[in-house]
Amino acid sequence: MPDPEKISWLYHDTGEADQPISQNMAIEGATFVICSSQILTEEGLKKDSILAGNPVTKVPGGGFSHSFGLDGSPLCEPIGDGEEGNFKADISLSDITKAKISIDVVGHSSRPDMLSLLVNTKAGKTRHDDGYVGRNLELG
């Protein structure tokens, strides 16, 4: 097993990385975002057979919780890494209408004439020969 002292904590599993991701989600979606994560203690790690012995699992871990408004502004003070706590925020659901008017979160992406999703339910190959492999094409 690798030496845990030589493996850095995975950045995407930190409060520092999660905060801007959640904030961007609020802005782009014009939606309220609540991010909460559970605390992982030394005692809890011993009970978890999947994480026990994993060299990148950090304790205390988790606990970074926060919330953002429709415009990405923080709604309350965040709860720090490894901390346990509660937070609450006062929101107005009527703000959703205002946010949806100022940013079109569906319309600019909802262009079936420009973009569509095709779902092929049959098993397929990972590589297809289009018949042009090795050919020289004349541009004219």
C-alpha positions as CSV (number, residue, x, y, z in Angstrom):
1,M,0.0,0.0,0.0
2,P,1.3,3.5,-0.8
3,D,2.8,5.7,2.0
4,P,-0.1,7.9,3.2
5,E,2.4,10.7,4.1
6,K,3.3,11.0,0.4
7,I,-0.2,11.1,-1.0
8,S,-1.9,14.5,-0.9
9,W,-5.6,14.8,0.0
10,L,-7.8,14.9,-3.1
11,Y,-8.5,18.6,-3.7
12,H,-12.0,18.0,-5.1
13,D,-13.0,16.5,-1.7
14,T,-12.2,19.7,0.2
15,G,-14.3,22.6,1.3
16,E,-12.0,25.0,-0.5
17,A,-12.8,23.3,-3.8
18,D,-16.5,22.6,-3.1
19,Q,-17.3,26.3,-2.3
20,P,-16.7,27.8,-5.8
21,I,-18.4,24.8,-7.5
22,S,-21.5,25.2,-5.4
23,Q,-21.5,28.9,-5.9
24,N,-21.2,28.6,-9.6
25,M,-24.0,26.1,-9.6
26,A,-26.3,28.6,-7.9
27,I,-25.3,31.4,-10.4
28,E,-25.6,29.2,-13.6
29,G,-28.8,27.6,-12.5
30,A,-30.4,30.6,-10.8
31,T,-31.2,28.3,-8.0
32,F,-30.7,28.0,-4.2
33,V,-27.8,25.6,-3.4
34,I,-27.3,23.9,-0.1
35,C,-24.1,21.9,0.3
36,S,-23.8,19.7,3.3
37,S,-21.3,16.9,4.1
38,Q,-21.0,14.5,6.9
39,I,-18.1,14.5,9.4
40,L,-15.6,11.6,9.3
41,T,-13.9,11.1,12.6
42,E,-11.1,8.7,13.6
43,E,-13.7,6.6,15.4
44,G,-16.0,6.6,12.3
45,L,-13.1,5.7,10.0
46,K,-12.4,2.5,12.1
47,K,-16.0,1.4,11.6
48,D,-16.0,2.0,7.9
49,S,-14.5,-1.1,6.2
50,I,-14.4,0.6,2.8
51,L,-12.4,3.7,3.8
52,A,-10.3,2.0,6.5
53,G,-6.8,1.7,5.3
54,N,-7.4,4.1,2.3
55,P,-4.3,6.3,2.3
56,V,-6.1,9.4,0.9
57,T,-8.9,9.4,3.5
58,K,-8.3,12.3,5.9
59,V,-9.7,12.6,9.4
60,P,-11.3,14.7,10.6
61,G,-12.9,15.2,7.2
62,G,-16.1,16.5,5.8
63,G,-18.1,19.1,7.6
64,F,-17.7,21.8,5.0
65,S,-21.3,23.0,4.6
66,H,-22.7,26.2,3.1
67,S,-25.6,27.7,1.1
68,F,-25.9,30.1,-1.7
69,G,-28.6,32.3,-3.1
70,L,-29.9,32.5,-6.6
71,D,-27.2,35.0,-7.5
72,G,-24.4,33.0,-5.9
73,S,-24.2,35.2,-2.8
74,P,-23.6,33.3,0.5
75,L,-26.8,32.9,2.6
76,C,-25.0,32.2,5.9
77,E,-21.6,31.7,7.4
78,P,-20.1,28.4,6.2
79,I,-19.3,25.5,8.5
80,G,-15.6,24.7,8.3
81,D,-13.8,21.5,7.5
82,G,-14.1,18.9,10.2
83,E,-16.7,21.0,12.1
84,E,-20.2,19.9,13.0
85,G,-23.1,22.4,13.1
86,N,-26.3,23.7,11.8
87,F,-27.0,26.7,9.6
88,K,-30.2,28.4,8.5
89,A,-31.0,31.1,6.0
90,D,-34.0,33.2,5.3
91,I,-35.1,33.0,1.7
92,S,-37.9,34.3,-0.4
93,L,-39.3,31.9,-3.0
94,S,-40.5,34.9,-5.0
95,D,-36.8,35.7,-5.7
96,I,-36.9,32.6,-8.0
97,T,-39.1,34.4,-10.5
98,K,-36.8,37.5,-10.6
99,A,-33.7,35.3,-11.1
100,K,-35.3,33.3,-13.9
101,I,-36.2,36.6,-15.7
102,S,-32.7,38.0,-15.5
103,I,-30.9,34.8,-16.7
104,D,-32.4,32.3,-19.1
105,V,-31.2,29.0,-17.7
106,V,-33.1,26.9,-20.2
107,G,-33.7,28.9,-23.4
108,H,-30.2,29.4,-24.6
109,S,-29.5,25.6,-24.3
110,S,-32.9,24.4,-25.4
111,R,-32.4,24.5,-29.2
112,P,-33.5,21.2,-30.6
113,D,-32.8,22.6,-34.1
114,M,-29.2,23.1,-33.1
115,L,-28.5,20.4,-30.5
116,S,-30.1,17.0,-29.7
117,L,-29.3,13.9,-27.8
118,L,-29.4,10.6,-29.5
119,V,-29.6,7.5,-27.3
120,N,-28.6,4.3,-29.0
121,T,-29.9,1.4,-27.0
122,K,-27.9,-1.2,-29.0
123,A,-24.5,-2.3,-28.0
124,G,-21.9,-0.6,-30.0
125,K,-18.2,-0.6,-30.9
126,T,-15.7,1.8,-29.4
127,R,-14.1,2.3,-32.8
128,H,-15.7,2.7,-36.2
129,D,-13.9,2.7,-39.5
130,D,-15.4,5.5,-41.5
131,G,-13.7,4.4,-44.8
132,Y,-11.4,7.4,-44.9
133,V,-8.5,5.9,-42.9
134,G,-5.3,6.2,-45.0
135,R,-6.9,8.0,-47.9
136,N,-5.7,11.2,-49.4
137,L,-8.5,13.6,-49.9
138,E,-8.3,16.3,-52.6
139,L,-9.7,19.6,-51.4
140,G,-11.0,21.6,-54.2
